Amino acid sequence: MEQILAEVAAMPLSIRRQTAKKSIAPHEAIVLKGDDADHVFILLKGDVRVLNEFSSGQRYSFAEYSAPSFIGEYEVMAEQSVYATTNEAITPCELISMRAEVFIEWVQGSASLAFLLARIIAEKSYPTSNENGRIKFLPGLQKLQSYLLKRYDAFAPVPFILREDRQQIADEIGTSIKTVNRSVTSLKEENLIGLLHGKITITPEQYTSLQRAFQNAL
C-alpha cells in the first residue's frame, strides 16, 4: 500500500525522532511469538512470512506479505502484552522501529493513519479467516496437494521443479516432515508428481491429474 509510505513521509518530527531504522537478514525473526509486544515495525523493503509455533516444535506458516506493511500493529492496537505470531524475513528487509507508546501517539494524532490501519488489519485478517481457515483442517495429503497446486507455475520449464525443501513445505502447510515425506511417496506412487534429486517435479499432465484428485477428495 503506497498510502503507508505517504503516512511515513508525513510523520511528525516529534514521532520520527523516536524511531530507529533496522536491517534484517533472510530467515531472521523480526518479532517472535510470545515475546513482549513493545514495538511496532514499518516494513519498507522486503518480504516476510508469518509463522505460528507450537510447544511441540511444529511451525505453521499461514501468510506472506511484502513491503510496505506494519508488523506488530495487531497486538499493540489490541493492547496485548505479547506477539501472537512469529514474523520472519524471507528476503533482506529494511524497517522502521518504534516503541508501542510512540506508535499509539502517532495513530491518535492522525485520522488518516487510523483509518488506513483499520483497513490494513481487515485485509490481513480476511484471507486467513477464509481460505486458510478451511485448508488447515484438511488431512496432510490434501494439504500437500493444495500447496503444490498453488505453487505450480504453468510458464516454468517442463517439468516444473519445486525448489522448497521438505522442512519448508512442512512449515508452509502446518504439518511434520514425516507427514510430508509420506504424502510425497503416496503422490509419487500415483504418478501425480515426480522426483528429481529429491525435489518435487510436476508436468502439465500431472498438474491436471493432481487438481482432479484434490477436488475429488474434498
C-alpha positions in Angstrom: 0.0 0.0 0.0 1.5 3.2 -1.1 -0.6 5.0 1.5 1.8 3.6 4.1 4.7 5.3 2.5 2.7 8.6 2.4 1.9 8.3 6.1 5.6 7.7 6.8 6.6 10.7 4.7 4.1 12.8 6.7 5.2 11.5 10.1 5.6 14.4 12.6 9.1 15.2 13.5 8.3 14.6 17.2 7.4 11.0 16.3 10.2 10.5 13.8 12.9 11.4 16.4 11.7 8.4 18.4 12.1 5.8 15.7 15.1 3.8 14.5 16.0 2.0 11.2 16.8 -1.7 11.2 18.1 -4.2 8.7 17.0 -7.8 8.9 18.6 -10.7 7.1 16.7 -13.6 5.4 15.4 -16.2 7.9 15.9 -13.8 10.8 13.0 -13.1 13.1 11.6 -9.6 13.2 9.3 -10.5 16.1 9.0 -13.8 18.0 5.7 -15.4 19.2 5.5 -14.9 22.9 7.9 -12.0 23.2 6.8 -8.7 24.7 4.8 -6.7 22.2 6.6 -3.5 23.0 7.4 -2.3 19.4 5.7 -1.8 16.1 7.7 -2.1 12.9 7.1 -0.5 9.5 8.4 -2.8 6.7 9.8 -0.6 4.0 11.6 -3.2 1.9 11.5 -7.0 1.6 9.2 -10.0 2.1 8.0 -11.6 5.3 6.3 -14.8 6.3 4.0 -15.2 9.4 4.5 -18.3 11.4 2.6 -19.9 14.3 4.9 -22.0 16.5 3.6 -24.6 19.0 5.1 -26.3 22.1 5.6 -29.5 20.1 8.1 -27.7 17.9 5.8 -27.7 14.9 5.6 -24.5 12.8 2.7 -23.4 10.6 3.4 -20.7 8.0 0.0 -19.2 7.2 0.7 -15.9 5.4 3.3 -14.0 3.5 3.4 -10.3 2.6 5.6 -7.7 1.1 6.6 -4.1 1.9 5.2 -1.7 2.7 3.4 -3.0 5.7 3.2 -2.8 9.5 4.4 -5.6 11.9 3.1 -5.8 15.5 0.2 -3.4 15.0 -2.4 -6.2 15.8 -1.0 -6.7 19.3 -0.4 -3.0 20.1 -3.8 -1.9 18.9 -5.5 -4.7 20.8 -3.4 -3.9 24.0 -2.0 -7.4 24.1 1.2 -8.0 26.0 2.9 -10.5 23.7 3.2 -11.1 20.0 0.7 -13.7 18.7 2.9 -14.9 15.8 6.5 -15.0 14.6 7.3 -12.7 11.7 10.4 -13.9 9.8 12.2 -12.3 6.9 12.1 -14.1 3.6 14.4 -11.6 1.8 16.6 -8.8 3.2 14.3 -6.4 4.9 14.5 -2.7 5.9 12.3 -1.5 8.7 11.5 1.5 10.9 11.1 0.5 14.6 9.2 2.5 17.2 8.0 1.8 20.8 4.4 0.8 21.2 3.5 4.0 23.0 5.1 6.1 20.3 3.0 4.2 17.7 -0.2 4.8 19.6 0.7 8.5 19.9 1.2 8.7 16.1 -2.1 6.9 15.4 -4.1 9.1 17.8 -2.7 12.2 16.1 -3.7 11.2 12.5 -7.2 10.3 11.4 -5.9 9.2 8.0 -3.4 6.8 9.6 -6.1 5.4 11.9 -8.4 4.7 9.0 -5.6 3.2 7.0 -4.5 0.9 9.9 -8.1 -0.4 10.3 -8.2 -1.2 6.6 -4.9 -3.0 6.7 -5.9 -5.1 9.7 -9.1 -6.1 7.9 -7.3 -7.0 4.7 -4.7 -9.1 6.5 -7.4 -10.9 8.5 -9.8 -11.8 5.7 -7.8 -14.4 3.8 -6.6 -16.1 6.9 -10.2 -16.4 8.2 -11.5 -17.6 4.8 -9.3 -20.0 2.7 -6.5 -20.8 5.2 -9.1 -21.4 7.9 -10.5 -24.2 5.7 -7.2 -25.6 4.4 -5.6 -26.1 7.8 -8.2 -28.7 8.8 -7.5 -30.9 5.8 -5.6 -34.2 6.1 -1.8 -33.9 5.4 -2.0 -35.4 1.9 -4.7 -32.9 0.8 -2.7 -30.0 2.4 0.3 -31.0 0.3 -1.9 -31.3 -2.8 -3.3 -27.8 -2.2 0.2 -26.4 -1.6 1.5 -28.0 -4.9 -1.4 -26.7 -6.9 -0.8 -23.2 -5.7 3.0 -23.3 -6.2 2.8 -24.8 -9.7 3.9 -22.4 -12.4 2.5 -23.1 -15.9 5.1 -20.9 -17.5 8.1 -22.6 -15.9 10.2 -25.1 -17.9 8.7 -28.6 -18.1 8.7 -30.2 -15.7 8.1 -27.6 -13.0 10.5 -28.1 -10.2 9.5 -27.1 -6.6 12.6 -25.6 -5.0 11.4 -25.7 -1.4 12.9 -28.4 0.8 10.7 -30.7 2.9 11.1 -28.6 6.1 9.9 -25.5 4.3 6.9 -27.4 2.9 6.1 -28.7 6.3 6.2 -25.2 7.7 4.0 -23.9 4.9 1.2 -26.4 5.3 1.4 -26.8 9.1 2.4 -30.4 9.4 5.5 -32.6 10.1 8.3 -33.6 7.8 7.2 -37.2 8.4 3.8 -36.5 7.0 5.2 -34.6 4.1 7.5 -37.5 3.2 4.7 -40.0 3.5 2.4 -37.8 1.3 5.2 -37.3 -1.3 5.7 -41.0 -1.5 1.9 -41.5 -2.0 1.6 -38.9 -4.7 4.7 -40.3 -6.5 3.3 -43.8 -6.5 0.1 -42.5 -8.1 2.2 -40.7 -10.7 0.8 -37.3 -9.6 4.2 -35.9 -9.1 7.8 -36.8 -10.0 11.1 -36.5 -8.1 14.4 -35.1 -9.4 17.3 -35.2 -6.9 14.8 -35.2 -4.1 12.9 -32.2 -5.5 9.2 -32.5 -6.4 8.5 -32.1 -10.1 5.2 -31.6 -11.9 4.4 -31.9 -15.5 1.3 -30.2 -17.1 -0.4 -33.6 -17.3 0.4 -34.4 -13.6 -0.9 -30.9 -12.6 -4.3 -31.7 -14.3 -4.4 -35.1 -12.5 -3.4 -33.6 -9.2 -6.1 -31.0 -9.5 -8.7 -33.6 -10.2 -7.5 -35.8 -7.3 -7.7 -32.9 -4.9 -11.2 -31.9 -6.0 -12.4 -35.4 -5.7 -11.1 -35.8 -2.2 -13.0 -32.7 -0.9 
